[in-house]
């Protein structure tokens, strides 16, 4: 990355200020703007998050916001109420309160003497979500957004459920937020009542996992904040960005298909990070691309960005399955719209001889009852922390699945879009889940995961409609696999692997289930890209100067799989150790690390268990705090059993202690 030291505008930073709301709450903000903005007002760009401007996003903020400010924008980084140095409590994600507060923030910004009255919103993940949600509220100053690694559908495509199945990432993220929300306000910024404010937050801390698990179907809880309920609500221009290594790779194409506002989409090879510093490479000059977008929509400068093809994708070359990759070979491609005329569909059949091109049938029924430990080589649901998170060799999971292989391909097969698998079959219980994986099988036998999809058979018609399968009764259903851009080389084979479990991605179905595919047509529809590749359309990455900090202890991410030979229990353990670091400009230091353990046994659904621990430590030379948070869940046929515990210390003296315990009906799960 090329670090820029000089910009067209000299930048002034307001390190901490408070934005007043009508109810008396004050939200903490950090602002970067041109020095002469009060004499020559500029458009503003808002990033609105719960992740603490002091330390949580300070590293990426230093790279991004001074750069944009140096090119003539006021960048405003605001902490949502109940976080950082903002007042109040945050009781859940994406609440109406969060949106209402943001509307007041947008109004406040637009009335500042340094603001021209025009705003954009930008963010990744949470900030990308609420950029879409605020665009749907249509505040007059908001003219455009850049939403990165986000979703238009909170039930179908977030960390909570997938295909109607409960994601264990639901619990992992709930434990993360339990720890993040316990971070201490900085006494240097809030004054003498910092301990009272921290105590208030700790005592009133919600366990977000409770509603997230409790709402097992796509009800009103999930519809709120899902802009797919009415895409026409969004009138501001939308630039939607994602990564093939991220969990939110379906959003850009759905948004392009459904939005009626001005729009663009971009998907690169990246994990859940901003594209100017994400891995795998090639990272891109995202900040230069953002400036072209903002200049067009907020300054009425014709940068040409809206004359270019609507969608840009990175078509990945095949590579052996590895847990970490610094670079991903591939080519850039573009389409004028989505659905794209450059994409056609090729039909394969799951037939007696394997995966065969064209219309063929199974002549005999085929059954699978996967051990519940199937799926442990599938990688992280959402790769965030630069750890060993990618899927590894799929052969061990394939051995516990019903597999259909093609003949070696005579020529390369470039794929772009969402594969679909249409099946007819029956299960032997009144519940069940199906996972379909599409794999690239190299001549040496190594199997690389290309895409996958899951389906809760009780929600096969509609994610809001609980319709249990009738044991033994045939049903037609479709599994939609994740959006992908991948070229299968000549000489490789395609593999469709079908399983009735996918752990620890999904919490297992409440009963061990056998799926039997019926004789007849069973089809795979593949989206094939027929267009041309292009030269890299982006500049090399640039940024402002990195934050002034030292690592006192380096991050050490780790991922291990163990098996108890006697019981067959498999445990996947994730160690997300983010190290200890100190900000040299103000002396604040932070330590964070998490341990997630997910375990199950091959044929016992009641043996599934999640145990997650988080450690947060922070302070300065004259004080320190420590918070230890734990979250655990087990289940049986009828209930989930959810518990959590959080303890806080001030200078090694006990400061707060809180427990949560819930028994949650499994509903459609």
N, C-alpha and C positions, 0 to 999 in steps of 0.2 A: 504494500500500500504506500502510495506517495503522500507524505505528510506536508500539507501546505502551511507556510508560516506567514504569508501575506495575502490579503484579500482586497477586493475593490473598496471595501468599507472597513474602517477601524471599528472594532467591536467593543461595546461596553456590556459588562455582566452585572446583573442585579442578583446576587447569590441567594437572597431570601427575601420574599415579600409575602404579604397576606392579601388574599382576594376575599372581600366581604360578601356574604350571601344574605338573603332577606331574613332568614331565620336566626341570624346572629352567628352562624358558623363561619369560620375563616379557613380558607384553603391555602396551603403553602405553595408558593410558586418560585421557580428560578427562571430568569429571563435573560436572554442574550439579544442584543439589538445594535444596529449601527449607532455610532456615537452621536450623529446628527439627526436621529430619527424624530426627535421632537420638533425640529425645524423642517424636516422633510419626511413626513410620515410614510410608513412602509406597511405592506400587508403582514399579517401575523400567521404563524403556524403553531398550532396547539398540539401538544402531546399530553395525554390525560391518563394517569396510571395510579395503581396502589403501591408501586414498588420502591418508593423512597428516593427522592431526588438527591438526598445527601450522600447516599452510598449505594443504594440498590441498582440504579441505572447510571451512576456517575461515570463509569468507564465508557459506556457507549455514548452518553450525552456529550462528553468532551470531544469525541470524534465527529459528531454530527451537527449539533446546534450552533456552535461557533462558526462552522463552515457556512451554513445557510445564512446566518446573521451577517457574515462577512460579504455575502452576495446580495444584501439588501432586504432582509426579512427580520421580523421580530419573532424569535422562537420562545415559546412559553411552555415550560414543563411544569405541570400541576399534579400534586398528589391528591388522589381521591380522599374524601373525608374519612377520618379514622386511621390514616396512614401517615407515616413520617411526622412532619410538624403540623399537619392539618388537624383541625378540631374534629370532635365527634367520633362516631363509631361507624364501621362498615360491617353490615350484618350479612351480606351475601354478595355475589357477583352480579353485575349488570342490572341492578335494581332500578326501578323508576326514579328513586331518589338520586342515584348516580347520574342519570340522564338529565333530570331537572337541575341538579347542581351545575352540570356542564353547560346547560343553556344560559344560566346566569354568568358563568365564567366567560362564555363567548360574548355575551352582551357587554360585560365589563371590559374585556380586551378591546372590543370594537370602539369603545368610547374613550380609550386612552389617547393622549395627545400624540404619542408616537405611532399610532395605528392608522392606516388609511381607511379603515372600515371594512376591508375585505379580509377573510380568514380562510385558511386551510386547516385540516386535521390530518395527522399522520401517526401511525403507530404499528407495532408488531404485537401479535397475540392480543392481550387484553386491550391495548391501545388501538389495535386494528379492529377489534370487535366494536368498541364504543365509537370509533370513527364512523362505521357503518350505521350504528344505532342512532347517532346524532344526526347523520345525514338524513335518515328517515324522519327525524323530527323537523327538518327543514328550517332551521334558524336563518334569517335573511342574510347575515354576514357570511355564512359558510358557503363557499363557492366550489370547493373541490376537496377531495381527500386522497390520501395514499394509504391503503390498508394492506398489511403484510401478514401472512401466516394467520389468517382469521377465518371466520365462518359466517355464512348466512343462515345456518340452521343449528341451533344450540343443542338439539337432541341428536340429530343424525350425524353431525360432524364436529363434535368437540371432544373433550377428554372424558365424557361421562358414559355415553352409550355408543355402540356401533352396530348397525344392523338390528337394533332393538335389544342387543345384548349388553349387559353391564360390563364396562371396562374396569380392569383393576387400576388403570391410571386415574379413574375417578377417586380412588382412595389415596393414591400417591399424591395427586394434586391437592386434595383436601388436607393432607398432612403438611404439605409444603406451605399452603396458605395459613394453616394454624401457626406455623413457625414464623412466616413472614409478617403476619399481622401482630405478632408479639414483640416486634422490634421497638426499641425505646426511642422516644422523642429526644432530640439533641438539646441538652440544657443550655448549650451555647446560643441556641436560636430561640427557644421557647421561654427561658427564664426559670425562676425559682419553683414554679408549680409543675416541673417536668415529672416528678415522681407521682404526684396526684393524677396527672393525665395518664401516665403509664399504668398505674394501678386500676384506673377506671376502665381502660381497654382490656386489661387482663381479666378483671372480674366479670366483664360483660362479653367476653370472647365467644362468638358463635362457633359451633362445630358445623362447618359447611357441608361435610359429608352426609349429615342427616337428611336434609332435603334432596341432596343430589342422588342418594340411594333410594329414598322414599318414593320419588316420582319416577316410577319404572316405565311409564309409557309417555308418548309425546302429548302431554296435557297442556293446560294453560300456562303452567310454570315454565315449560320450555318454549312455548310459542312466544312468550314475552321476550323481546330482545332478538328474535329470529327475523331478520329482515325479509326472509323468503315468504313470510306471510303476505306481503304485498310489496313486490319489488318497485312498483310505480311510486311508492312513497319517497324514493330517493331521486332527487332532481339534480343535486350537485354532481360534478364530474368525478368519476371513480377510476383510480388506477389500482388494480388488484394484483398483488404479487405473492408468489408462493415458491416452494422448493420441493423437489422430488424426494429429498431426505426428511421431509417434514410431514406431520400428520394432516395438515390442512391443504393438501394438494388438489382436492376436489373443488374447492371454492372458486378459483378463478374461472374455470370453464362454465360452471353453473351461473356465475354472475354475468359472464359475457352472453350467455344464452337468454337470460331473463331480464337484465336491466334495460331500461328504455332511455336512460340518461347517457351523456357522453362517457365513453369507457375505454379502458385498455387493460390488457392482461399480460403478465410475465411470469414464467416459471423457469427457474434455474435448477442446478443440481443440489441446492443447499439444504442444510438442516434448518432448525428454527432460529435463524439469526438474520439481522439486517444484511442485505446482499453485498455491501462493500467490505465486510469482514467475515462473511460466512465461509464455512467449508462444506463440502469439498470445493476446491477451485474448479473452474474459474470464477472467482469473485468478480464483480463488475463495478464500474463507476456509478454506483447507485446515486450518490449525491449530485453528480452532474445531471443524471437523468431526472432526478427529483426537481432540480432547478429548471430544467426545460419544461416540466409539468407546471410548476408553480408560476414561472414567468408567463406561460400561456394563459392560465386561468385567473391569476391574481394581479398580473401587471399588464394584461392585454398585449403581450409581445408575441409575435408570430415566430415561434421557435421551430415550427414544422412538425411538432410531435404528433399532432392530430391528422397529419397527412400521411402518416406511416401506417403499415398494417396494424390491425387492432391487437393481434395476439402474437407474442414471441415466446418460443419454447426452446429448451435445451434438450435435444434428442441424444440420450446417453448411449454410449457404446457399452457392449457387454464387458464385464470384468469378473474375475473369480470372487466368490463370496468372502468378504473380509469384514471384521467388526469395526474397523476404523479405516478411513481413506482420506488422504489430504487432497487428492485430485481425482477428478472423474473425466475421462475422455468423452468427447461427443461433438455434436455440431448444433449450431443454432438454426432454427427454422421459424418461419412466420406464416400466419394465415390472416386473411382479411376479416374474418369473423369466426364465431363459433355458434352452432356447428359449422365445420369448415368444409369447403368443396374439395380441399386437398386430402380429406380423410374419407375412405370408403370402408366397407365392412366385409370381412371374410368369415365364412361360416365353417367351423369344424364340428364334427360329431364325436361324442363320447360313445364309442362303439366296441364291438367284441375285440377288434384288433388293436385297440388303443384309441388315440386321437387321430381322426381321419378327416381330411378336407372334404367338404361337400355334405350331402345328405345321406347319412347312414344311421343304423339303429343298433341298439342292444337287443340281442335275441334271448338273453337270459338275465334274470334279475341279479343285481350285484349289491352286496351288503357291506356295511362298515360300522363297527362300534369301536371308536378310537379310545385308547387309554387316555385318561384325563390329563396326563402329562404331555400329550402331544402339543407342540407349538413352542417349546422352550428355546428353540433356535431362531425364533422369529424376530428378535431384536426389540428395541424400545418402541412403544407406540409413537412417541414423539421425542425425537432426538434433540435435546436442548443444550446439554452441558459439555459438549466436545469430548464425550467419553466413548467407550467401546460399545456403541449402541446399534450398529447396523445388523441386519440379519446375517447369520452365518450359513454354512452349508446345510441345505434343506433335506439332505438324504435321510437323516435320522427321523425327522418328522414325517417325511414321505413314507417311510417304512410302516408308519402307524395310520396311514391314510389310504383311501381308494384312489389309485393313480391311473391316468390315461396319458400315454406318451405318443407323440407323433413320430413319423419317420424323420431322419435327418433332413433338414431343410436344404433344398437345392440352391437357394439364393437368399440373401439377407431379407429379413422381414422387419421393417421399421414400424413401430406401434406408437400411436398417439391418441389418447382418450381413455374411456372407461370400458374395459371388457365386460361382457355379460354372459352369465351361464344360466341357461334355462333347463330346469330339471323337473322330472315327474317321479315321485316316489312316496314312500310311507315310512312312518316311524312306529315303534312298538310301545310308545308311551304317549301321554297327553301333553308332552312338552318336547323340547329338543332345540339344538342349535346346529347350524351347518357353517363351516368355513371352507371357502374355495381359494386355493392358492394357484397362481400361474407362475411357473418356474421355467428358467432357461437352463437346459441340461447340456453341459459341454461334452465333447467326445470322451473326456477322461472320467465322466460320471458326476462331476461336481454340479450341484444344483443351486442356482442363484434365484432368490425370490424377486420376481418382477412386479407383481401386484397381488392383492388379496381382497376378499370381501367376506362378510359374515352375515348371517341371518338368524334371528330368533323366530322359529317356526310358529310360535303363538302370535307373532305380529307380522306374519307374511303378507297379509293383505294391506295393512295400514299400520304404521307405528303407533297410532292412537287406538287401534281396535284389537282388543285381546280376544283372539279366536283360537283356542287350543286345538292342536291337531287331534283327530280321532284315530286312536291306535289301529294300524292296519289299513286305514283308508287312504287311497292314493290322492295326492294333491299336486298341483302344478305350482311351482314357485321359481322366482328369479333371484339370483345373487349378483348384485352389481359390484364389480371390483373397483378398486381405487384408480383414479386417473393416473396415467403413466406416460412417459416418453422414453422409449427403449428400443434399441435395434438388436434383434436376434440374429447372430451371424449364420451364414451358410455352414452346414455341417452340424449345427446344434439342433437339439430337439426341444419342442414345447412339451411341457407337462402340466396337466391339470390334476391337482391333488385335493381330494375332498375328505374332510374329517368332521367328526361330531364333537370335537373339543379343540380349543386353541388357547392353551394356558402358557404364561400368565397374562396374555392379552385380555382374555375374557374370563369372567367368573363362570364355572361350569354350570350347565343346566341342572335343575334340582333333582333330576333322575338320570341314571345312566341310560343312554338311548342308542338304539340301533337304527340306522337309516338304510333303507333298501330302495335302490333305484329300480324302477319298473322297466320291463322290456319295452322298447320303442325309442322314440327320438329324444336324445339328450344333447343339447347344443351349447357350443361356445361361439360367441360372436366377438371377433377381434377388430378393433379400429386400426386400419392400416394407413400410414401416411404416404401419400403419393407425390408430394411436392419436392421442391429443391432445397438444398441447404444453402446458407448464406454465410458470408464472413461475419465475424463477431461484430454486432452493431453497437457495442458499448465501449466507452473509454476505459482506461485502466482505473482501478479504485484510487480515490483521493479521500483525504480527511483533514480535519484540524488536528492540533497537537494532542497526543494522549494525555490522560489525567496524570498528575504527579503523585505516584504511589509506589510503595514497595511491598513485595510479598514477604511476610515473616515466615510463612510456611506455604509451600507450593501446593496447588490442587493435585489430587491423586484419585481420579475416578477409576472404578473397578467393577467388574461384573463376573460373577461366578455361578456355576451350576453344580450342585451336589446331589447324590442319590444315596438313600439308605437302602442297602441291598436287602435287608430283612423285610422291611415293610413296603418297599418300592417307592417310598415317598421321595419326590423330587423337590428341591428348594432352589429357586433362583434368587440370588442376592445381588442387589445393586448398591454399591458404595459411591455416593455422590459427595466426595470430599472437595469442597471449593477452596480449601486452604484458609490462611489468615493473612489479611492485607491491611495496610495503614495508608490513609490519605495524608500526604506530607503537608499539604496546604493548611489543614485544620486539625491534624493529629488524631482524628477518629479512626479506630481500628475495628475490624469485624472478622469473626470466624464463623463459618457455616459448614455443616456436614450432615448428611442424611444416610441412613441405612434402611433399605427396603428389602423385606424378605417375603417371598410368596411361595407357598408350599401346597402341594396336593398329592394324592395317591392315585394310582392308575384306575381303580374301579370303585372309588368311594367318594361320591360328591360331597358328603358331609365332612370330609377331611380337609377341605380347602380352607386356607387361612392366610390372611395378610397381616404383617406386623411391620410398622414403619416408625422409625425414631429420627428426630431432628435435634441437633444442637445449634444454638445461636449464642454467641458471645460477642460483646462489643464494649467499647469504653474509650477512655483516655487515660493519661498517666495517673490521675487522681481518683478515678472511679471506674467500675466495670459492672456489667450485668451478665447474667447467664440465664438462658431459658432452655429447658429440656421438654420436648413434646413427644408423646407417643400416641399412635392410633392403631387399633387392631380390629379385624372383623373376621367372624366365622359365619357359618350358615348351616341350615338343615333344609329339609324339603319345604318348610312353611315360612321360615323367618331368617333374616340376617340379624346377627348380634354384633353391634357396633359399640366400641368403647374408646375413650381417649382420656389422656391425663396430661396436664401441663403444670410444670413447676418453674418458678422464677426466683432468682437470687439477686440481691444487691450486695456487692462486695463480699460475696460468699455467705451472706446472711439470708435466710428464707424471707421471701417477699410476697409470694402469692402461690396458691395451690388450687387447682380446679380439676374436677372430674366430669366426664360425660358418659352416659350409658343409655343405649336405645335398643329396643327390639322392633324390627321393621318387617312387616309382612312382605313376602316376596312378589306379590301381585303377578305380573306377566313374566317374571323372571324365573 
